[in-house]
Amino acid sequence: MRLRRFLLASALAVSVMPLAFAQEATSTDAPPPKSKVAPPPQEELDQAATLQVNVNLVNVYFSVRDKSGFVSGLTINDCQLAENNDPQTLKRLTQEKNLPLTIGILLDTSGSQEHVLPLEQESGGRFLREVLQKKDEAFLISFDVNVDLLSDYTNSPNELTRAINKASINAASSSAGIPGIGGGPLPTSNPRGTLLYDAVYLAAHDKLQSQTGRKILVILTDGQDQGSQETIKSAIEAAQKANTIVYPILIADRAGYLSAGMIYTGSSQMQQLAEQTGGRVINVGNSGRKLEDAFDQIQDELRTQYLASYTPKNKTADGKFRKIDMDCGKGMKVQARKGYYALSGDQPQD
């Protein structure tokens, strides 16, 4: 896994620079200083302390529903948030329907999806054409026995549509190349595998973690994983660390499962992935109409999404997971990520 991730990082040229703590290197040829450098004034120290607090700001994107549907117009006085059962003070709560959006589409191209892939291509292309705005970007990944980057970050719905229409079913592969996204097959002990958890991990860790703002993953899959090196737990952790909302759309040819004598078991893991990251599972069976409606539901959520920000009372960057609970009043169902990892100050939590 370490070798594979190193190759992925090289192939994708992913580079994360901690801007808050970046420092210019000192030349080894420079003459020694003639006198000791005076300590910075108190004003600069105060500014540094303020910067540390700002870097540790936690952002929580969430949606709220009642019996009538999605709720808009909430203010900072309408919601409360607790971290590990300790009430926190919200610094802001705003509706962020126009905030730039980064979308990752994960397309299941394993053998079990052969009869529903055309539906995924048609509805996925329509969704991207309708949802992408000028400041938004999206990428497309397919997964089967390989995990491949079909289209890197782009704002062009036409480019993404062409990429999604070129996707094809791959039940087995003997191709060679650099393991990982865009470079060939991931190593797997199952030649007919479906590397779903690997795809989620790589999309979150390698593509989304360095991005800021609103980030979502839409997974078109039957929810079955075979052969991944990652687990559902590590996939969820990667999505949480990237503050990425995951929407698994379960689309499957159930008749094909029955005729092949297979048992469908993917929904419970996808439910965990969605709930822990602030998304939700939408089950469409093999219905094109239901699939289009699922994409419409996701669009509605994005248009009514809120952003809550707070500075944790516990400022220790211990790397541990901290549970988040939000409440916006009686009868209001809040859809938000279940927590975050208290990373060091050079790894912002948004």
Contacts in CASP RR format, 6 or more apart in sequence:
PFRMAT RR
TARGET T0000
AUTHOR 0000-0000-0000
METHOD contacts of the structure
MODEL  1
MRLRRFLLASALAVSVMPLAFAQEATSTDAPPPKSKVAPPPQEELDQAAT
LQVNVNLVNVYFSVRDKSGFVSGLTINDCQLAENNDPQTLKRLTQEKNLP
LTIGILLDTSGSQEHVLPLEQESGGRFLREVLQKKDEAFLISFDVNVDLL
SDYTNSPNELTRAINKASINAASSSAGIPGIGGGPLPTSNPRGTLLYDAV
YLAAHDKLQSQTGRKILVILTDGQDQGSQETIKSAIEAAQKANTIVYPIL
IADRAGYLSAGMIYTGSSQMQQLAEQTGGRVINVGNSGRKLEDAFDQIQD
ELRTQYLASYTPKNKTADGKFRKIDMDCGKGMKVQARKGYYALSGDQPQD
1 229 0 8 1.000
4 179 0 8 1.000
4 180 0 8 1.000
4 186 0 8 1.000
4 187 0 8 1.000
4 229 0 8 1.000
5 205 0 8 1.000
5 206 0 8 1.000
7 178 0 8 1.000
7 179 0 8 1.000
7 180 0 8 1.000
8 14 0 8 1.000
8 179 0 8 1.000
8 180 0 8 1.000
8 181 0 8 1.000
8 202 0 8 1.000
8 206 0 8 1.000
9 206 0 8 1.000
10 178 0 8 1.000
11 178 0 8 1.000
11 180 0 8 1.000
11 181 0 8 1.000
11 182 0 8 1.000
11 183 0 8 1.000
12 149 0 8 1.000
12 181 0 8 1.000
12 206 0 8 1.000
12 207 0 8 1.000
14 206 0 8 1.000
14 207 0 8 1.000
14 210 0 8 1.000
15 210 0 8 1.000
16 209 0 8 1.000
16 210 0 8 1.000
18 345 0 8 1.000
18 346 0 8 1.000
18 347 0 8 1.000
20 51 0 8 1.000
20 52 0 8 1.000
20 55 0 8 1.000
20 345 0 8 1.000
20 346 0 8 1.000
21 345 0 8 1.000
21 346 0 8 1.000
52 345 0 8 1.000
53 311 0 8 1.000
53 315 0 8 1.000
55 345 0 8 1.000
55 346 0 8 1.000
55 348 0 8 1.000
56 311 0 8 1.000
56 312 0 8 1.000
56 315 0 8 1.000
56 317 0 8 1.000
56 345 0 8 1.000
56 348 0 8 1.000
56 349 0 8 1.000
57 91 0 8 1.000
57 309 0 8 1.000
57 310 0 8 1.000
57 311 0 8 1.000
57 348 0 8 1.000
57 349 0 8 1.000
57 350 0 8 1.000
58 83 0 8 1.000
58 309 0 8 1.000
58 310 0 8 1.000
58 311 0 8 1.000
58 312 0 8 1.000
58 340 0 8 1.000
58 349 0 8 1.000
58 350 0 8 1.000
59 213 0 8 1.000
59 243 0 8 1.000
59 307 0 8 1.000
59 308 0 8 1.000
59 309 0 8 1.000
59 349 0 8 1.000
59 350 0 8 1.000
60 81 0 8 1.000
60 307 0 8 1.000
60 308 0 8 1.000
60 309 0 8 1.000
60 310 0 8 1.000
60 324 0 8 1.000
60 326 0 8 1.000
60 336 0 8 1.000
60 337 0 8 1.000
61 96 0 8 1.000
61 214 0 8 1.000
61 243 0 8 1.000
61 245 0 8 1.000
61 305 0 8 1.000
61 306 0 8 1.000
61 307 0 8 1.000
61 336 0 8 1.000
61 337 0 8 1.000
62 278 0 8 1.000
62 305 0 8 1.000
62 306 0 8 1.000
62 308 0 8 1.000
62 326 0 8 1.000
62 334 0 8 1.000
62 335 0 8 1.000
62 336 0 8 1.000
62 337 0 8 1.000
63 70 0 8 1.000
63 301 0 8 1.000
63 304 0 8 1.000
63 305 0 8 1.000
63 306 0 8 1.000
63 334 0 8 1.000
63 335 0 8 1.000
63 336 0 8 1.000
64 70 0 8 1.000
64 71 0 8 1.000
64 74 0 8 1.000
64 304 0 8 1.000
64 306 0 8 1.000
64 328 0 8 1.000
64 332 0 8 1.000
64 333 0 8 1.000
64 334 0 8 1.000
64 335 0 8 1.000
65 71 0 8 1.000
65 332 0 8 1.000
65 333 0 8 1.000
65 335 0 8 1.000
66 331 0 8 1.000
66 332 0 8 1.000
66 333 0 8 1.000
67 331 0 8 1.000
70 300 0 8 1.000
70 301 0 8 1.000
70 304 0 8 1.000
71 304 0 8 1.000
71 328 0 8 1.000
71 332 0 8 1.000
72 95 0 8 1.000
72 304 0 8 1.000
73 95 0 8 1.000
74 93 0 8 1.000
74 95 0 8 1.000
74 306 0 8 1.000
74 328 0 8 1.000
75 93 0 8 1.000
76 90 0 8 1.000
76 92 0 8 1.000
76 93 0 8 1.000
78 93 0 8 1.000
78 328 0 8 1.000
78 329 0 8 1.000
79 90 0 8 1.000
79 93 0 8 1.000
79 308 0 8 1.000
79 326 0 8 1.000
79 327 0 8 1.000
79 328 0 8 1.000
79 329 0 8 1.000
79 334 0 8 1.000
80 87 0 8 1.000
80 90 0 8 1.000
80 326 0 8 1.000
80 327 0 8 1.000
80 328 0 8 1.000
81 87 0 8 1.000
81 88 0 8 1.000
81 90 0 8 1.000
81 308 0 8 1.000
81 310 0 8 1.000
81 324 0 8 1.000
81 325 0 8 1.000
81 326 0 8 1.000
81 327 0 8 1.000
82 88 0 8 1.000
82 324 0 8 1.000
82 325 0 8 1.000
83 310 0 8 1.000
83 312 0 8 1.000
83 313 0 8 1.000
83 314 0 8 1.000
83 322 0 8 1.000
83 323 0 8 1.000
83 324 0 8 1.000
84 314 0 8 1.000
84 322 0 8 1.000
84 323 0 8 1.000
85 323 0 8 1.000
85 325 0 8 1.000
86 313 0 8 1.000
86 314 0 8 1.000
88 310 0 8 1.000
88 312 0 8 1.000
88 313 0 8 1.000
89 310 0 8 1.000
89 311 0 8 1.000
90 308 0 8 1.000
90 309 0 8 1.000
90 310 0 8 1.000
91 309 0 8 1.000
91 310 0 8 1.000
91 311 0 8 1.000
92 307 0 8 1.000
92 308 0 8 1.000
92 309 0 8 1.000
93 306 0 8 1.000
93 307 0 8 1.000
93 308 0 8 1.000
93 309 0 8 1.000
94 306 0 8 1.000
94 307 0 8 1.000
95 304 0 8 1.000
95 305 0 8 1.000
95 306 0 8 1.000
95 307 0 8 1.000
96 214 0 8 1.000
96 305 0 8 1.000
96 306 0 8 1.000
96 307 0 8 1.000
97 302 0 8 1.000
97 303 0 8 1.000
97 304 0 8 1.000
97 305 0 8 1.000
98 133 0 8 1.000
99 213 0 8 1.000
99 214 0 8 1.000
99 307 0 8 1.000
100 133 0 8 1.000
100 135 0 8 1.000
100 136 0 8 1.000
100 137 0 8 1.000
100 213 0 8 1.000
100 214 0 8 1.000
101 131 0 8 1.000
101 132 0 8 1.000
101 133 0 8 1.000
101 135 0 8 1.000
101 136 0 8 1.000
101 137 0 8 1.000
101 213 0 8 1.000
101 214 0 8 1.000
101 215 0 8 1.000
101 216 0 8 1.000
101 302 0 8 1.000
102 136 0 8 1.000
102 137 0 8 1.000
102 138 0 8 1.000
102 153 0 8 1.000
102 208 0 8 1.000
102 211 0 8 1.000
102 213 0 8 1.000
102 214 0 8 1.000
102 215 0 8 1.000
102 216 0 8 1.000
103 128 0 8 1.000
103 131 0 8 1.000
103 132 0 8 1.000
103 136 0 8 1.000
103 137 0 8 1.000
103 138 0 8 1.000
103 139 0 8 1.000
103 215 0 8 1.000
103 216 0 8 1.000
103 217 0 8 1.000
103 218 0 8 1.000
104 138 0 8 1.000
104 139 0 8 1.000
104 140 0 8 1.000
104 141 0 8 1.000
104 203 0 8 1.000
104 207 0 8 1.000
104 208 0 8 1.000
104 216 0 8 1.000
104 217 0 8 1.000
104 218 0 8 1.000
105 124 0 8 1.000
105 128 0 8 1.000
105 138 0 8 1.000
105 139 0 8 1.000
105 140 0 8 1.000
105 141 0 8 1.000
105 160 0 8 1.000
105 164 0 8 1.000
105 217 0 8 1.000
105 218 0 8 1.000
105 220 0 8 1.000
106 141 0 8 1.000
106 142 0 8 1.000
106 143 0 8 1.000
106 196 0 8 1.000
106 199 0 8 1.000
106 200 0 8 1.000
106 203 0 8 1.000
106 217 0 8 1.000
106 218 0 8 1.000
106 219 0 8 1.000
106 220 0 8 1.000
106 221 0 8 1.000
107 120 0 8 1.000
107 140 0 8 1.000
107 141 0 8 1.000
107 142 0 8 1.000
107 143 0 8 1.000
107 150 0 8 1.000
107 164 0 8 1.000
107 167 0 8 1.000
107 220 0 8 1.000
108 120 0 8 1.000
108 142 0 8 1.000
108 143 0 8 1.000
108 144 0 8 1.000
108 194 0 8 1.000
108 196 0 8 1.000
108 219 0 8 1.000
108 220 0 8 1.000
108 221 0 8 1.000
108 222 0 8 1.000
108 223 0 8 1.000
109 117 0 8 1.000
109 142 0 8 1.000
109 143 0 8 1.000
109 144 0 8 1.000
109 167 0 8 1.000
109 168 0 8 1.000
109 169 0 8 1.000
109 170 0 8 1.000
110 143 0 8 1.000
110 144 0 8 1.000
110 145 0 8 1.000
110 169 0 8 1.000
110 170 0 8 1.000
110 171 0 8 1.000
110 192 0 8 1.000
110 193 0 8 1.000
110 194 0 8 1.000
110 224 0 8 1.000
111 144 0 8 1.000
111 169 0 8 1.000
111 170 0 8 1.000
111 171 0 8 1.000
111 192 0 8 1.000
112 194 0 8 1.000
112 222 0 8 1.000
112 224 0 8 1.000
112 252 0 8 1.000
112 253 0 8 1.000
112 256 0 8 1.000
112 257 0 8 1.000
113 120 0 8 1.000
113 169 0 8 1.000
113 221 0 8 1.000
113 222 0 8 1.000
113 251 0 8 1.000
113 252 0 8 1.000
113 253 0 8 1.000
114 169 0 8 1.000
114 253 0 8 1.000
115 253 0 8 1.000
115 256 0 8 1.000
115 286 0 8 1.000
116 251 0 8 1.000
116 252 0 8 1.000
116 253 0 8 1.000
116 286 0 8 1.000
117 167 0 8 1.000
117 168 0 8 1.000
117 169 0 8 1.000
119 251 0 8 1.000
119 286 0 8 1.000
119 288 0 8 1.000
119 291 0 8 1.000
120 164 0 8 1.000
120 220 0 8 1.000
120 251 0 8 1.000
120 291 0 8 1.000
121 164 0 8 1.000
121 165 0 8 1.000
121 167 0 8 1.000
122 288 0 8 1.000
123 288 0 8 1.000
123 291 0 8 1.000
123 292 0 8 1.000
123 294 0 8 1.000
123 295 0 8 1.000
124 164 0 8 1.000
124 220 0 8 1.000
124 295 0 8 1.000
125 157 0 8 1.000
125 160 0 8 1.000
125 161 0 8 1.000
125 164 0 8 1.000
126 292 0 8 1.000
126 295 0 8 1.000
127 218 0 8 1.000
127 295 0 8 1.000
127 298 0 8 1.000
127 299 0 8 1.000
128 138 0 8 1.000
128 157 0 8 1.000
128 160 0 8 1.000
128 161 0 8 1.000
128 164 0 8 1.000
129 157 0 8 1.000
129 161 0 8 1.000
130 299 0 8 1.000
131 298 0 8 1.000
131 299 0 8 1.000
131 302 0 8 1.000
132 138 0 8 1.000
132 155 0 8 1.000
132 157 0 8 1.000
132 160 0 8 1.000
134 155 0 8 1.000
136 155 0 8 1.000
137 153 0 8 1.000
137 154 0 8 1.000
137 155 0 8 1.000
138 151 0 8 1.000
138 153 0 8 1.000
138 154 0 8 1.000
138 155 0 8 1.000
138 160 0 8 1.000
139 149 0 8 1.000
139 151 0 8 1.000
139 152 0 8 1.000
139 153 0 8 1.000
139 154 0 8 1.000
139 203 0 8 1.000
139 207 0 8 1.000
140 149 0 8 1.000
140 150 0 8 1.000
140 151 0 8 1.000
140 160 0 8 1.000
140 163 0 8 1.000
140 164 0 8 1.000
141 147 0 8 1.000
141 148 0 8 1.000
141 149 0 8 1.000
141 150 0 8 1.000
141 181 0 8 1.000
141 199 0 8 1.000
141 202 0 8 1.000
141 203 0 8 1.000
142 148 0 8 1.000
142 150 0 8 1.000
142 167 0 8 1.000
142 170 0 8 1.000
143 194 0 8 1.000
143 195 0 8 1.000
143 196 0 8 1.000
143 198 0 8 1.000
143 199 0 8 1.000
144 169 0 8 1.000
144 170 0 8 1.000
144 171 0 8 1.000
144 173 0 8 1.000
144 193 0 8 1.000
144 194 0 8 1.000
144 195 0 8 1.000
145 170 0 8 1.000
145 171 0 8 1.000
145 172 0 8 1.000
145 173 0 8 1.000
145 185 0 8 1.000
145 186 0 8 1.000
145 188 0 8 1.000
145 190 0 8 1.000
145 191 0 8 1.000
145 192 0 8 1.000
145 193 0 8 1.000
145 194 0 8 1.000
145 195 0 8 1.000
146 170 0 8 1.000
146 173 0 8 1.000
146 175 0 8 1.000
146 180 0 8 1.000
146 184 0 8 1.000
146 185 0 8 1.000
146 186 0 8 1.000
146 195 0 8 1.000
147 180 0 8 1.000
147 181 0 8 1.000
147 182 0 8 1.000
147 186 0 8 1.000
147 195 0 8 1.000
147 198 0 8 1.000
147 199 0 8 1.000
147 202 0 8 1.000
148 180 0 8 1.000
148 181 0 8 1.000
148 182 0 8 1.000
148 183 0 8 1.000
148 184 0 8 1.000
149 181 0 8 1.000
149 182 0 8 1.000
150 163 0 8 1.000
150 164 0 8 1.000
150 166 0 8 1.000
150 167 0 8 1.000
151 159 0 8 1.000
151 160 0 8 1.000
151 163 0 8 1.000
151 164 0 8 1.000
154 160 0 8 1.000
171 192 0 8 1.000
172 191 0 8 1.000
172 192 0 8 1.000
173 184 0 8 1.000
173 185 0 8 1.000
175 184 0 8 1.000
175 185 0 8 1.000
176 184 0 8 1.000
176 185 0 8 1.000
177 183 0 8 1.000
177 184 0 8 1.000
177 185 0 8 1.000
178 184 0 8 1.000
179 185 0 8 1.000
179 186 0 8 1.000
179 187 0 8 1.000
180 186 0 8 1.000
180 202 0 8 1.000
181 202 0 8 1.000
181 206 0 8 1.000
181 207 0 8 1.000
186 195 0 8 1.000
186 198 0 8 1.000
186 229 0 8 1.000
187 229 0 8 1.000
188 195 0 8 1.000
188 227 0 8 1.000
188 228 0 8 1.000
188 229 0 8 1.000
189 227 0 8 1.000
190 226 0 8 1.000
190 227 0 8 1.000
192 226 0 8 1.000
193 226 0 8 1.000
193 227 0 8 1.000
194 221 0 8 1.000
194 224 0 8 1.000
194 225 0 8 1.000
194 226 0 8 1.000
194 227 0 8 1.000
195 225 0 8 1.000
195 226 0 8 1.000
195 227 0 8 1.000
195 228 0 8 1.000
196 219 0 8 1.000
196 221 0 8 1.000
196 223 0 8 1.000
196 224 0 8 1.000
196 225 0 8 1.000
196 228 0 8 1.000
197 225 0 8 1.000
197 228 0 8 1.000
197 230 0 8 1.000
197 231 0 8 1.000
197 232 0 8 1.000
197 234 0 8 1.000
197 235 0 8 1.000
198 228 0 8 1.000
198 229 0 8 1.000
198 230 0 8 1.000
199 219 0 8 1.000
200 217 0 8 1.000
200 219 0 8 1.000
200 230 0 8 1.000
200 235 0 8 1.000
200 238 0 8 1.000
200 239 0 8 1.000
200 246 0 8 1.000
200 273 0 8 1.000
201 230 0 8 1.000
201 234 0 8 1.000
201 235 0 8 1.000
201 238 0 8 1.000
203 217 0 8 1.000
204 217 0 8 1.000
204 235 0 8 1.000
204 238 0 8 1.000
204 239 0 8 1.000
204 241 0 8 1.000
204 242 0 8 1.000
204 244 0 8 1.000
205 238 0 8 1.000
205 241 0 8 1.000
205 242 0 8 1.000
208 215 0 8 1.000
208 217 0 8 1.000
208 242 0 8 1.000
208 244 0 8 1.000
209 238 0 8 1.000
209 241 0 8 1.000
209 242 0 8 1.000
211 242 0 8 1.000
212 348 0 8 1.000
212 350 0 8 1.000
213 350 0 8 1.000
214 245 0 8 1.000
214 302 0 8 1.000
214 305 0 8 1.000
215 242 0 8 1.000
215 243 0 8 1.000
215 244 0 8 1.000
215 245 0 8 1.000
216 244 0 8 1.000
216 245 0 8 1.000
216 246 0 8 1.000
216 247 0 8 1.000
216 298 0 8 1.000
216 302 0 8 1.000
217 239 0 8 1.000
217 244 0 8 1.000
217 245 0 8 1.000
217 246 0 8 1.000
217 247 0 8 1.000
218 247 0 8 1.000
218 249 0 8 1.000
218 295 0 8 1.000
218 298 0 8 1.000
219 246 0 8 1.000
219 247 0 8 1.000
219 248 0 8 1.000
219 249 0 8 1.000
219 270 0 8 1.000
220 249 0 8 1.000
220 251 0 8 1.000
221 248 0 8 1.000
221 249 0 8 1.000
221 250 0 8 1.000
221 251 0 8 1.000
221 270 0 8 1.000
222 250 0 8 1.000
222 251 0 8 1.000
222 252 0 8 1.000
222 253 0 8 1.000
222 264 0 8 1.000
222 266 0 8 1.000
223 248 0 8 1.000
223 250 0 8 1.000
223 252 0 8 1.000
223 266 0 8 1.000
223 267 0 8 1.000
223 269 0 8 1.000
223 270 0 8 1.000
224 264 0 8 1.000
224 265 0 8 1.000
224 266 0 8 1.000
225 232 0 8 1.000
225 266 0 8 1.000
225 269 0 8 1.000
230 238 0 8 1.000
232 269 0 8 1.000
232 272 0 8 1.000
232 273 0 8 1.000
235 273 0 8 1.000
236 272 0 8 1.000
236 273 0 8 1.000
236 276 0 8 1.000
236 277 0 8 1.000
237 341 0 8 1.000
239 246 0 8 1.000
239 273 0 8 1.000
239 276 0 8 1.000
239 277 0 8 1.000
240 276 0 8 1.000
240 277 0 8 1.000
240 321 0 8 1.000
240 337 0 8 1.000
240 338 0 8 1.000
240 339 0 8 1.000
240 340 0 8 1.000
240 341 0 8 1.000
241 340 0 8 1.000
241 341 0 8 1.000
241 343 0 8 1.000
243 337 0 8 1.000
243 340 0 8 1.000
243 349 0 8 1.000
243 350 0 8 1.000
244 277 0 8 1.000
245 277 0 8 1.000
245 278 0 8 1.000
245 279 0 8 1.000
245 337 0 8 1.000
246 273 0 8 1.000
246 274 0 8 1.000
246 277 0 8 1.000
246 278 0 8 1.000
246 279 0 8 1.000
247 274 0 8 1.000
247 279 0 8 1.000
247 280 0 8 1.000
247 281 0 8 1.000
247 282 0 8 1.000
247 298 0 8 1.000
248 270 0 8 1.000
248 273 0 8 1.000
248 274 0 8 1.000
248 281 0 8 1.000
248 282 0 8 1.000
249 281 0 8 1.000
249 282 0 8 1.000
249 284 0 8 1.000
249 291 0 8 1.000
249 294 0 8 1.000
249 295 0 8 1.000
250 266 0 8 1.000
250 267 0 8 1.000
250 270 0 8 1.000
250 281 0 8 1.000
250 282 0 8 1.000
250 283 0 8 1.000
250 284 0 8 1.000
250 285 0 8 1.000
251 284 0 8 1.000
251 285 0 8 1.000
251 286 0 8 1.000
251 291 0 8 1.000
252 264 0 8 1.000
252 285 0 8 1.000
252 286 0 8 1.000
253 286 0 8 1.000
254 264 0 8 1.000
254 285 0 8 1.000
254 286 0 8 1.000
255 286 0 8 1.000
256 262 0 8 1.000
257 263 0 8 1.000
257 264 0 8 1.000
267 281 0 8 1.000
267 283 0 8 1.000
270 281 0 8 1.000
271 281 0 8 1.000
274 280 0 8 1.000
274 281 0 8 1.000
275 338 0 8 1.000
276 337 0 8 1.000
276 338 0 8 1.000
276 339 0 8 1.000
277 337 0 8 1.000
277 338 0 8 1.000
278 335 0 8 1.000
278 336 0 8 1.000
278 337 0 8 1.000
278 338 0 8 1.000
279 335 0 8 1.000
280 335 0 8 1.000
282 294 0 8 1.000
282 297 0 8 1.000
282 298 0 8 1.000
284 290 0 8 1.000
284 291 0 8 1.000
284 293 0 8 1.000
284 294 0 8 1.000
301 335 0 8 1.000
308 326 0 8 1.000
312 322 0 8 1.000
312 342 0 8 1.000
314 322 0 8 1.000
314 342 0 8 1.000
316 342 0 8 1.000
317 342 0 8 1.000
317 343 0 8 1.000
317 344 0 8 1.000
317 345 0 8 1.000
318 342 0 8 1.000
319 341 0 8 1.000
319 342 0 8 1.000
319 343 0 8 1.000
319 344 0 8 1.000
320 341 0 8 1.000
320 342 0 8 1.000
321 339 0 8 1.000
321 340 0 8 1.000
321 341 0 8 1.000
321 342 0 8 1.000
322 339 0 8 1.000
322 340 0 8 1.000
322 341 0 8 1.000
322 342 0 8 1.000
323 338 0 8 1.000
323 339 0 8 1.000
324 336 0 8 1.000
324 337 0 8 1.000
324 338 0 8 1.000
324 339 0 8 1.000
324 340 0 8 1.000
326 334 0 8 1.000
326 336 0 8 1.000
327 334 0 8 1.000
328 334 0 8 1.000
340 349 0 8 1.000
343 349 0 8 1.000
END
